[in-house]
Amino acid sequence: MKTSLVIMAAGIGSRFGEGIKQLTPVGPSGEIIMDYSIHDALEAGFDKVVFIIRKDLEEDFKSIIGRRIERLIPVEYAFQELTDLPEGYTVPEGRKKPWGTGQAVLSIKGKVDGPFLVINADDYYGKQGFRILHDYMAEQMQESSDVYEMCMGGYVLSNTLSDNGSVTRGVCQVGEDGCLKTVNETFDIRMENGTLRASDGQGSPVTVTPSQTVSMNMWGLPLGFLDELEKRFPQFLDSVKPGDLKAEFLLPQIIDELIQAGRARVKVLPTPDKWYGVTYKEDRQAVSDALRAMVESGIYKEKLF
């Protein structure tokens, strides 16, 4: 079964250059984090890459990374735009940003023809996660009209922290069958005097533990899920309160709603890989040092491609 890698990169800033974290060189030969994700996905067996970007960045994006990757694997582009709304809907006055990860993934409809893996552009996920999820998607995920079969890369919370500030993670509850029960967006997670601290969406403290499973937005999804997004997007827009200019149609929230309704089964595939990302400018050196160590230990070549 053919599988596609979908990279959400529409959040890249309005111009390329210093300060755009998705395009910050971190590898020994100037590689960016996306290069490592694509390299690991190719090695795992994915057949195509779909980049989700903004239309106004198309030419710059292609010149920076797209054309380079097109020489290695088939590539398609999907575009997430604020104005890309169902018929009859208009952008509220004052709204500046697109509508979140659910809308981003909906933009690939017609670009993939089988199961696909969704990742963030600015996260380093590690080799094992790509391999485990690819094999599960190719061999065990079945299309079903009743219950969506999905999978998720399950990371250990302590492996996803930044030494330079707090992070937001989807904290998961996993059943004895290895399937996702709930995923809750948890904010301001940081280590403070040897103790993990975190808060909910209202700023109230919540308890988290270092060994908890978290989602890093690494979702293996069936083709039919795109029809579900298309159906739910207008319902979401109808639910947005007047004056709310920041409401988002979020992938983890949509998946959680489907789980609670008995319409999705998400197999959590644990990975021991350590996450790296440039959440803060101070993270860049730590990521570069980690990748250099992986090159020296033979995990990656000095020049990736």
N, C-alpha and C positions, 0 to 999 in steps of 0.2 A: 504494500500500500504506500502511495506517495504521501510525503509529509512536507509541510511548509513551515519555515521560520518567519514569524511576523514580529518586526521590531518597531515599537512605538517611539517615534522620534519627532513627533509634531511639537513637542515642548521646547525644541531648540530655539534659542533666542532669535531676535529679528535680524541679527547680522552675525556673520562668522568672525572669529578672532578671539582675542584674549577674553577670558571670562565665560565662554560658552562651555559648560562642563562636559557635555556629551562629546565635544571635539577637542578636549584637552589631551595632548600627547602624553601617554603614560608608559608606553613600551620602550625598550632600548633602541629600537629603530624608528621611533616616532609614531608607533601604533596608538590608536585610540581604543577605548574599552570595547566599542562595537566590533572592532577587528577580532578581538579574542572570542567574543560570543559567536561570530560567524565562523571563525576557524573551528571552534569546538563543535558547532552544529554540523558543519561539513563532515568532520571526523565521525560524528555520531550517525550520519546517514541521511540528513535532511536533503530534500531535492530542490528546494527553491527558497528564495528570500523575498519577502515583501516588506518594503520600508513604508511606514506611515509618516508622512511629512506634511508641511504646509506648502501650498502651491507656490507662494512667493519665494520659497527657498529651493525650488526644484533644481535650477541650474547650478547653484552653489553647492548643494548637497551632492549632486552627481559628480561634480568636479573634485570634491574633497574625498568622497568614499565610493559613491555609487558605481562609477565607471570602472574603478579598480576591482570591485567585487563582481561586476558583470562578466569579467574574464574568467571567473572561477565557477560560477553557478548562475542559473537563470534568475533574473531579478525583475520584480515589478514594483510599481509605486502606487500607493493609495494616498489620498489627500484628506486631511481632517481640517474642515473650515467652520468657523463660527456660523456662517450663513447656510451651511448644508443641513437644511431642516426638511421634515416631511411637508407635503403640500398643505397649504393653509396656515402654516406657522411662520412667524416673523421673529427676528432678533429683538429682544426687549431693549429699549433705549438705555444706553449706559453699559450694556454687557460688552466686555472686551475679549474674554477668552472663550475657546471652544468648550464643549459640553462634557469633557471627561473621557475616561478610558473606554467606556461602553460605546460612545460615539466613535472613538478612534477605531475600535475593532470593527464596528459596523461598516466603516469605509472600505474594508477589504472585500466586501460582498462582490462576487464575480471575479475576484483575483485568485482565489484558491478553489481547488476541486476535491479536497479531502481534509483529514484532520490537520490542525495547525497548532503550533506552539507560539504563545504570545510572551514577549519579554520587554523589559524597559531598555532603552538605548544606553542609559548611563549606569547600569549595574553589571559588575563582573560576577558571573554565576558559578564558574568552575566547570571542569570537564564532565564530572560524573553526572551532574543533573541532566545535561543534554542527552547523554547516552541512555540513562535510565528512562527518561520521559519518551525519547524517540522510540525505544524498543517497546514500551508499553503501548504507545499510540499505534505503532505499526502492527503489533501482534494481538493486542487485546481489546482496544477500544472499538466498539461496534456502534454504528448508527442506529438510533431508535427514535421512533416518533413519540413514544410515551415517556421515557426517562432518558435524559441526556447523560451519556457516559463521558466523563471527563477525568483528568488527572491534574495533579499540582505538585510542583517541587516543594518539598517540606524542608525548611532550613531550621537549624537550631538557633534560637534567639541570640545566644552569646556569640555566635559566629557572624552576626550581622550588625554588630554595634560599631559606632565610630568613636575613636579616641578624642575627637575634636568637637563633639556636641551631641545633641539628642537626635533621634531618628523616629520615623513613623513606620509602623509595621502592622500587617494583618495578623493578629494573634489568633491561633487556631485551636479548636477543640477537636480531637481526633478520636473516633470510636474504636472499639476493640477489633473491628473488622478492617481497620486501616483506612476508613473513609472519613471525609471531612464532615463534622457535625455542625460547626459554626465557624465563621471568621469575623472578627471584630477589629475594625480599624482602631489602633491604639497609638497615642501620640506622646511626644516628649519622652521617649524611652532613653534613659542614660544611666550609666553607672556613677553612683555618688557615694564616696567613702565606703566602697566595697558593697553597696546595696543597690539593686536595680530599682529605679523609680520610673513611673509612667502615669499617664492621665487619659481620661476618656475625652470624647468630643466636647464636653462641657467644662473641661479643665479639672474635674474631680480626680483625685488619686485612684489608681487601680493597681492591683497586685499582679506582677509578672515574675516569672522565674527564669534563670539562665537556660534551662533545658527545654523550655516550651517550644513548640513548633510554630513557625511563622511563615506567612506567605510573602514572597518577594515578587509577586505579579508574574510568576512563571506558570502559565496555565496551558495544559493540553486540551484543546476544545474540538468538538465534532463540527462538521460542516453545517449541520442543521441548526446549531446554536445561533448562526447569523440571522436566520429567519426569526428566532426568538427575540433577538435584539431589535430587529426591524419592527416587530409588533410592540415591544415594550417602550421604544423611544417616544412615540407620541403620548403614551400613558404617563411617562415621566414628565414630559413637557407640560401636560395638563395639571400635574401635581405641584409644579413650581409656584410658590406664593408670589403675588405681585410685589415687586421691589427687591426680590432676592436675585441678585446679579451674579452669585457665585455657586449656585446649585449645580451639582455634577452628576452625570449618569455614569456610575462607577461599576466597573467589572466585578470586584469582589462582592459588592452589595447585591448586584443582580444574581450572581451565582448563589449567594447565601439565601436569597429569597426563593430561588428554585429548589434548593436543598430542603428548606423548611416546608415547601409545598409538596415535597415528595417527587419532584420532577427532574432532579439531577442527582447523580451519584458521582462523587469526586474521590478518586483514589489518591491518597496522599503518599507520594513516593519520597521517602526520606533520603536526603543527601548530606554527607558530612562536610561538603565543600564550604570553604570560608568565603563570605561575600566581601567584595571590595567595591567602593564607589567614591566618587568625588562629590560628596554632599557639601563639604566645606573646602575652601581653598587649601587649608592645611592638610587635607586628605591626600592631595596629589602626590606628595613625596612618599607617603606610606604605600600607596598603590604602586608607584614606580619601583620602590624597594622590593615589594612582594613579587612583582613580575620579574624583576632582575634575578631574584632568588630562584624562581621557577625555571628561568632560562638556564641558570647555572646548574640546577639539578636535573636538567634534561627534559623537563615537562614541555617546554616550548623551545623553538629555535630562536636564535638571536634575531633573525629577520623572519617575521611570522609567515609572510607570503612571498 
